[in-house]
Amino acid sequence: MTALPALYIGHGAPMLLDDPLWSSEIAGITQKFEKPKAILIVSAHWEAAPISLSSPVAGTPLVYDFSGFAPKFYQMTYQTPDATALAERIAAMMPDHQSVHQSTRGLDHGAWVPLKIMYPDADVPVIQMSMPTSDPGTLIELGKRLRPLREEGVLIIGSGFMTHGLPFLKDWSIDATAPLWSAEFDLWAKEALSRGDVESLAAYKDLAPAVRYAHPTVEHFTPLFVTLGAATSPEAAPETLIEGFWMGLSKRSLLVA
């Protein structure tokens, strides 16, 4: 089996499951590589230190970490197989001074919503890892430590949103025109990624236009750095899998080899 890539994907809200266009785009990602033996996903919606891992048991429950949506979204399931072997492998990869907490937490919507589209049969073991910091350098080093998993058939996913300025949205329709702050940040990120300019990306708080609007909190951008760290060469330009906007937010998604 050839090494699997690492991904950064925009995970969307639960309503993504009702969006045929974006759902088809996310489903199409899986045609780019072999079916993984297991999946490790880092979601914007789980920030916790020390590093924590989701429950590895078969049929791990879901975390419905949202409110105000249709009842059907709270009844959805995603019964994945046992992932104990992957959890143990991840824990063993961490340095002695870095503890790893094995939790009983389920998969949050940053994990199960896109995975429900990508692998609808729920037949791939999944472990979710918490994001222990927002520091880009630390997350890149974490991705580097996880990189060998790609050679073992594990798909590494950073799950966030390229822009996520929810407080500043005025049009909540799915096909809303992107606000200027969203379009500007997305273009800046696209150009920096195309140059392999990890240094500028890591300095996004100082260099990116409209960053306070695009990311009033940073947790939807920072999973990108785990993905870049897991790349064979973080400075290589990634492949763009999805671009465009959803409710005015950039759904740019990437593949790194």
C-alpha positions in Angstrom: 0.0 0.0 0.0 1.4 3.4 -1.0 1.5 6.1 1.6 -1.8 7.9 2.1 -1.9 11.7 2.0 -2.9 14.1 4.7 -6.0 16.3 4.3 -7.2 19.6 5.5 -11.0 19.8 4.9 -13.8 22.3 5.7 -16.2 20.2 7.7 -19.3 22.4 7.5 -22.3 22.4 9.9 -24.7 19.4 10.0 -26.7 21.0 7.2 -23.8 20.0 4.9 -25.4 16.6 4.8 -28.3 18.2 2.9 -26.1 20.1 0.4 -25.8 17.9 -2.7 -23.0 20.0 -4.3 -20.6 20.2 -1.3 -21.5 16.6 -0.3 -20.5 15.4 -3.7 -17.3 17.3 -3.6 -16.4 15.8 -0.2 -17.3 12.3 -1.4 -15.1 12.8 -4.4 -12.0 13.3 -2.2 -11.9 9.6 -1.5 -11.4 8.8 -5.2 -7.9 10.4 -4.9 -6.4 7.5 -2.8 -6.8 4.0 -1.6 -9.3 3.3 1.2 -7.5 3.8 4.5 -7.0 1.1 7.1 -7.9 3.7 9.8 -8.4 7.5 10.2 -6.9 10.0 12.6 -8.8 13.3 12.6 -8.1 16.5 14.4 -11.2 18.7 14.6 -11.5 22.4 15.4 -14.2 21.4 18.0 -11.9 19.6 20.5 -9.2 21.8 22.1 -7.7 20.0 25.1 -4.3 19.6 26.6 -2.7 17.2 27.3 -3.3 15.4 24.0 -6.5 13.3 24.3 -7.9 10.6 22.2 -11.5 9.7 21.6 -13.0 6.5 22.8 -11.6 3.6 20.6 -14.4 1.2 21.2 -16.6 -0.1 18.4 -19.8 2.0 17.9 -18.3 5.0 19.7 -21.2 7.5 20.2 -21.4 10.9 18.5 -21.1 14.3 20.2 -24.0 16.5 19.0 -22.0 19.7 19.7 -24.5 22.1 18.1 -27.9 23.6 18.8 -30.9 24.9 16.9 -30.8 22.3 14.1 -33.5 19.9 12.8 -34.2 16.9 15.1 -32.9 14.5 12.6 -29.3 15.6 13.1 -29.5 14.6 16.8 -30.6 11.1 15.8 -27.8 10.4 13.4 -25.3 7.7 14.1 -21.9 6.6 12.8 -21.0 3.2 14.1 -17.3 2.9 13.5 -15.3 -0.3 14.2 -12.9 -0.8 17.1 -9.9 1.6 16.9 -7.9 0.4 19.9 -4.9 -0.5 17.8 -4.7 2.9 16.3 -5.1 4.6 19.7 -2.3 2.6 21.2 -0.1 3.3 18.2 -0.7 7.1 18.5 0.1 7.1 22.2 3.3 5.2 21.6 4.4 7.8 19.0 4.4 10.6 21.5 7.6 11.5 23.4 8.0 10.3 27.0 7.4 13.8 28.4 4.1 14.2 26.5 1.3 12.4 28.2 -1.7 11.2 26.1 -5.1 10.9 27.8 -7.4 8.1 26.7 -10.9 9.6 27.0 -14.4 8.1 26.6 -15.4 11.1 24.4 -17.2 10.4 21.1 -16.7 11.9 17.7 -17.8 15.6 17.4 -19.4 17.0 14.3 -16.1 18.2 12.9 -15.3 14.5 12.6 -18.5 12.6 11.9 -20.2 15.0 9.5 -17.5 14.8 6.8 -16.7 11.2 7.5 -20.3 10.2 7.1 -20.1 11.5 3.6 -16.6 10.2 2.8 -17.1 6.7 4.2 -20.9 6.3 4.6 -20.6 2.6 5.5 -18.7 3.6 8.7 -16.4 0.6 8.1 -13.1 2.4 8.8 -11.7 2.7 12.4 -11.6 6.3 13.5 -9.7 8.1 16.3 -10.2 11.8 17.0 -7.3 13.6 18.6 -7.7 16.8 20.6 -5.8 19.9 19.5 -3.5 20.7 22.5 -2.5 24.2 21.4 -3.1 26.8 18.8 0.6 27.4 18.3 1.4 26.7 14.6 4.9 25.5 15.3 3.9 23.0 17.9 1.1 21.7 15.7 3.5 21.3 12.8 5.8 19.3 15.0 2.9 17.2 16.1 2.0 16.5 12.5 5.6 15.5 11.8 5.5 13.0 14.6 2.3 11.5 13.2 3.6 11.4 9.6 4.7 7.7 9.8 1.1 6.7 10.2 0.6 7.6 6.5 2.9 4.7 5.5 0.8 2.4 7.7 -2.4 3.1 5.8 -3.8 5.8 8.2 -5.5 8.8 6.7 -4.6 12.0 8.7 -7.2 14.7 8.5 -7.2 18.3 9.9 -10.9 19.4 10.0 -11.7 23.1 10.2 -12.8 25.9 7.9 -10.6 28.2 5.9 -12.7 31.1 7.1 -15.1 31.0 10.0 -16.2 34.5 10.9 -19.7 33.5 12.0 -20.4 36.6 14.1 -19.9 38.8 11.0 -22.2 36.9 8.6 -25.2 38.9 7.4 -26.6 36.4 4.8 -27.0 32.9 6.1 -28.1 31.4 2.8 -25.9 28.5 1.5 -25.2 30.4 -1.7 -24.5 33.8 -0.1 -21.8 36.0 -1.7 -18.6 35.8 0.3 -18.0 38.9 2.4 -14.9 40.8 1.5 -13.0 39.7 4.6 -13.7 36.0 3.8 -12.6 36.4 0.2 -9.5 38.3 1.1 -8.3 35.8 3.7 -9.0 32.9 1.4 -7.0 34.4 -1.4 -4.1 35.2 0.9 -4.1 31.6 2.2 -4.4 30.2 -1.4 -1.4 32.2 -2.5 0.7 31.3 0.5 -0.1 27.7 0.1 0.8 27.7 -3.6 4.2 29.1 -2.7 4.7 26.5 0.1 5.2 29.5 2.4 4.7 27.8 5.8 6.4 30.6 7.6 3.9 33.2 6.4 1.0 30.9 7.1 2.3 30.3 10.7 2.4 34.1 11.1 -1.2 34.5 9.9 -2.2 36.6 12.9 0.3 39.3 11.8 0.2 38.9 8.0 -3.2 37.7 6.9 -5.7 40.3 5.8 -9.0 40.6 7.7 -7.8 37.8 10.1 -9.9 39.2 13.0 -13.0 38.8 10.9 -12.1 35.6 9.1 -11.0 33.9 12.4 -12.2 35.8 15.5 -11.2 32.5 17.2 -8.5 30.5 15.5 -9.5 26.9 16.1 -10.9 26.4 12.6 -7.7 27.5 10.9 -5.1 25.8 13.1 -5.8 22.1 12.2 -4.1 23.1 8.9 -0.8 23.0 10.7 -1.2 19.4 11.8 -1.9 18.6 8.1 1.2 20.5 6.9 3.4 18.9 9.5 2.2 15.4 8.3 3.3 16.2 4.7 6.4 14.6 3.3 7.5 18.2 2.6 5.5 20.9 4.4 6.9 23.5 1.9 5.4 21.6 -1.1 2.3 23.2 -2.6 -0.7 21.1 -1.7 -3.4 20.0 -4.1 -6.6 22.0 -3.9 -9.5 19.6 -3.6 -12.4 22.0 -3.0 -12.7 25.7 -3.3 -15.5 28.2 -3.3 -17.8 29.4 -0.5 -20.6 28.1 1.7 -22.7 30.7 3.5 -19.9 33.1 2.5 -17.3 31.0 4.3 -14.4 29.5 2.4 -14.7 25.7 2.1 -11.1 25.4 0.7 -9.9 21.9 1.2 -6.4 20.5 0.5 -4.4 17.3 0.0 -0.7 17.1 0.9 1.5 14.2 -0.1 
